[in-house]
């Protein structure tokens, strides 16, 4: 449990940036290790104006400079410890899931570069991030008592949003969760994602709670396995 708590704090900047309409029938595949830098760049563009990112790294130019490396580290952790999905032809979006039996091991934290995240973005920025995700962690511990598939990260290239890719990217893990009769769980700090997740069968748990005095609100969701 200590390792899981540690990595949840280090796992900078999950959430969802997609906002979509009708599906496009994209082919979804597991992300190859060689595509990690491209995936990090895609997510950096997707999350450039995300509320948590703006709070953590207020300067837009600094966000644009730092986010590709930060997301690449997160994705590398996902490749080592979880499951990462993307689109087949090019990296138009990324979904990173942590399965119920995922190993939140220190060796994966070190190998992915996650342990150096505070140094990368600065101690002050990292503390701002912790002020938000610490509250989210408390909500998850309170509300989720059983093992689940955790949607750690979901984002779509801005030019490819509103085409249904977010739902397609979630599909493989949701199908697995249904087959295994296991719930899914996630958080977001962007209110515009609420309707998207509800559309895909997620039930709202926390409805726009403010994370302390940060000014950042968050929403949490649970999706029960379909019988």
N, C-alpha and C positions, 0 to 999 in steps of 0.2 A: 504493500500500500504506500510506503514512503516513496518508492521509485515512481509510482503512478502520480502521486501528488507533485513530485518534483518536475516531472515532464509536462504535466498540465500547465505548470507555471512557465516552463521554458518554451512550450509549444506556441510560439508567437503567432497570433493573427490568423487563427481559423476564422472563417465564417462564410457566408454565402453572398456572392455578387453575381446575379444573373438576370432576374426579372424577365420572364419569358411568356410567350404565347403558345401557338400550336407547335407540336413536335415535328422534328425533321427526319426522324429515322436514321440518325447517325450510327455508325458502327463504333461500339465502345470496346476498348481493349485495355489490358494492364499496361501501365507505363513502363517503358524500357529505361534502364538506368542511364543510358546515354542521353535521354531526353530530359533529364532533371533540370539542367540550366534553362532550356526552352520553357519548361513548365513553370519554373520560378518566375521567368519574365512575363509569362501570360498572367499569372496570378497577381504580380505586381501591378500590372495595368488594370486588372479587374478591381483591385482593392485600393487604388490610389486615393479615392475620395471616401472610403469607408469611415463611418463614425469613430470606430475604435482606432483606426490608423491615424486619423486627424488628431485625436486626443493624445495618442502615444508619441507621434512625431509631427508636431504642428506645422513645421515648415514643409511646403509642398515639394520643393527641390530636394530636400533631404529624404523625404519619403521615396521619391522617384529613384534616388541613388541607392537607398538601402534595401528597399523591399525585394528586388530580385534575389539578392543573396539570402535574405531571411527566409523567403518562401522556398528557395532551393534547399535550404537546410531542413525545413519542415518536411518537404517532399522526400528528401533522402531518408529521414527518419521513418516516414510512412512506408517506403520501399523495404526498409529493414524490418519493421515491426508490424506493419499493417498491410493494407491493400490500396493501391493507387490506380485509378482509372483515368483514361483520357480518350480523345477521339482518334480514329485510326489514321487518317490521312495526314493530319498535322495537329499540333497541340492547340486546340481551340478552347479547351476547358479541362479542369482537373477536379476529381473527387477523391478525397483521402478518407478512408474508413479505418477505424480500429475495431477488429472483431471482438467478440466476447472473451475469447481466449488469448488476446494480444498480450505480448510480453513487454511491459513498460520498463525495460532493462536499462541500467546505467550504461552498459556497453553500447547500446544503440544511441543513447543520448550523445556519448562521446564520439562515436563513429560518424554521426550525422553532422556534427558541428553545433548541435543545439546548446551544448554546455557553454559555448562562448558567446551566446546571444547577448547577454548584458554588456559585454565589452564591445560588441559590434554596434549596438545602437545607442550606447551610453547607459550608465547606471540610472540616471534620472528618467530616461525614456522607459527603461525596463520597469522601474517602480510605478510609473503611471499605468503601464500595461497591467501589472500585478494588481493595482487598485481595482481594476475592472474584473479581471478573470478570477480573482480571489472570491468575489461575490458570486460569480457564476459557479465556481467550484462548490461553494456552500449550498447553493440551490440544487445542484445535481446530487450531492450527498443526501440532501433532505428528501428529494422527490423520487429518486431512482434507487430502488432497493435490490434489484436483480440485475444479472448480467445483460448487456445489450450491445448492439452494433452502434458505435459512436461515430457520427459524421463529423469528423475533425476539421475538414476543410472542403469547401466547394466554391469554385469560381469559374467564370466564363469570360473569354476575351470580349472586351466591350463591343467590338464590331460584330460579334457573333451572338450577342444577347438578343432575347425576345424571339428565339427560334426553337425553343424547346430543348436546348442542349443540357440545361441543368437537370431536368427530369431524366433525360437519357443517361446522364452520367451517374445518377443515383441508382439506376435500375438494377445492375447486377447484384449489388449488395442487398438491396431491398428484397429481391427475389430469394437470395440466400436466407435472409432473415425470416421470410415467410415459410420457407421450406423447413427451417430449423425451429420454427415457432418461438422466435426471439424478437423482442421489441427493438426499435431504433430510437436514438436520442440525438438531439443537437441543440445548439444555441446560435443566436444571431443578435447583432447590435443594430441591425438596419430594419426599421419598421416596414419598409416596402417589401421585404421578404416574407412577411407573415402570410399574405394571401397565397404566395407560391407554395409554401410548405403545407398549408391547409389543403390546397388543391391536390397535393400528393399524399393525402391521408394522414398527416400529422396533426395531433391534438395539441392545442396551446396549453401550456402549464403556467409559466410565468409570463405575465402580460405587461411588458414595458416597465419593469422595475428599474429604478435608478441605482446604479452601482455606487453606493455611498454618496460622496459629494463631488464625484467626477463630472457629472452632467451627462454621462453616457448611460443610455437605457439598454436593457437586454430582454430578449424573449427566449423562452425555452419550449421545446416540443418533444413529444413522445408519439411514436407510431406503433400501435399494437400489431402483432403479426396477424395476417389474415388467415383464417381457417379454411 
